[in-house]
Amino acid sequence: MFTMLKFFMTFCFSFLLLSIPVQRKPLFYYLNQWASPITKEVFSESKSVILKGVKSSKAFSHKIFNNTIPDSDKISIQSSSIDKKEALKNIDHGEDYTAEEKDMLKKILLNQ
């Protein structure tokens, strides 16, 4: 609380000090003319440093998220399912299915 009060008082004092008129213009105007070349250079350098930081952090985060999916977990489409002909043979030799169930399974396998 004391820090906030101290900051507020310092801000008000500096504002009043820089608002003192000198030849019908505030003191801040003359200080700004004097410091303008330096502040332009500082702002342009800080902008380039910030942009470089943003680009490098963006590349780093992109690299992190791309590395979360391992390549070894990809499933091959050809080896991930059984052969349709083999599945049809197993249906014909199975005694657990009724004739209607066999027909329905054959239709499903042949449609895919």
C-alpha positions in Angstrom: 0.0 0.0 0.0 2.8 2.4 0.9 4.5 1.5 -2.4 1.4 2.5 -4.4 1.1 5.7 -2.6 4.8 6.5 -3.1 4.4 5.7 -6.9 1.3 7.9 -7.2 3.0 10.8 -5.4 6.2 10.5 -7.6 4.1 10.3 -10.8 2.1 13.5 -9.8 5.3 15.3 -8.9 7.0 14.4 -12.2 3.9 15.3 -14.2 3.7 18.7 -12.6 7.4 19.3 -13.1 7.3 18.4 -16.8 4.2 20.6 -17.3 5.9 23.8 -16.2 5.6 26.3 -19.1 8.8 27.6 -20.6 8.2 30.1 -23.4 4.5 29.0 -23.7 5.4 25.4 -24.2 5.7 22.7 -21.4 9.1 21.6 -20.3 8.3 18.1 -21.6 8.2 19.4 -25.2 11.8 20.6 -25.0 13.0 17.4 -23.4 11.2 15.4 -26.0 12.9 17.3 -28.9 16.3 16.7 -27.2 15.7 13.0 -26.6 13.7 12.2 -29.7 16.7 10.8 -31.8 17.8 8.6 -28.9 14.3 7.3 -28.2 13.5 6.5 -31.8 16.7 4.4 -32.0 15.9 2.6 -28.7 12.3 1.9 -29.8 13.4 0.5 -33.2 16.1 -1.7 -31.6 13.6 -3.0 -28.9 11.1 -3.7 -31.6 13.6 -5.8 -33.6 14.7 -7.7 -30.5 11.1 -8.4 -29.5 10.2 -9.6 -33.0 13.2 -11.9 -33.1 12.1 -13.3 -29.7 8.6 -13.9 -30.9 9.8 -15.6 -34.1 12.2 -17.9 -32.1 9.6 -18.8 -29.5 7.1 -19.5 -32.3 9.6 -21.8 -34.0 10.4 -23.5 -30.7 6.8 -24.1 -29.8 6.1 -25.4 -33.3 9.0 -27.8 -32.9 7.7 -29.0 -29.5 4.2 -29.7 -30.7 5.4 -31.4 -33.9 7.6 -33.7 -31.7 4.6 -34.9 -29.6 3.4 -37.3 -32.3 5.8 -40.2 -32.6 6.4 -41.7 -36.0 6.6 -45.3 -34.7 2.9 -45.3 -33.7 1.6 -44.9 -37.2 -0.5 -47.8 -38.3 0.0 -49.3 -41.8 -3.4 -49.6 -43.6 -2.5 -52.9 -45.3 -1.3 -54.7 -42.2 -3.9 -53.3 -39.8 -6.9 -55.5 -40.9 -7.4 -59.0 -42.0 -7.9 -60.0 -45.6 -11.5 -60.0 -46.8 -11.2 -63.4 -48.5 -9.9 -64.9 -45.3 -12.7 -63.3 -43.3 -15.3 -64.8 -45.8 -13.7 -68.2 -45.5 -13.9 -68.0 -41.7 -17.6 -67.1 -41.9 -18.4 -70.2 -44.1 -16.6 -72.6 -41.7 -17.9 -71.2 -38.5 -20.8 -73.1 -36.9 -21.7 -70.3 -34.5 -23.5 -68.2 -37.2 -26.9 -68.7 -38.6 -27.5 -68.5 -42.4 -28.9 -65.0 -42.0 -26.0 -63.8 -40.0 -23.5 -65.2 -42.5 -25.3 -63.4 -45.4 -25.3 -60.2 -43.4 -21.6 -60.5 -42.6 -20.8 -61.3 -46.3 -22.7 -58.2 -47.4 -20.8 -56.0 -44.9 -17.4 -57.4 -45.9 -18.0 -57.1 -49.6 -19.3 -53.5 -49.4 -16.2 -52.2 -47.7 
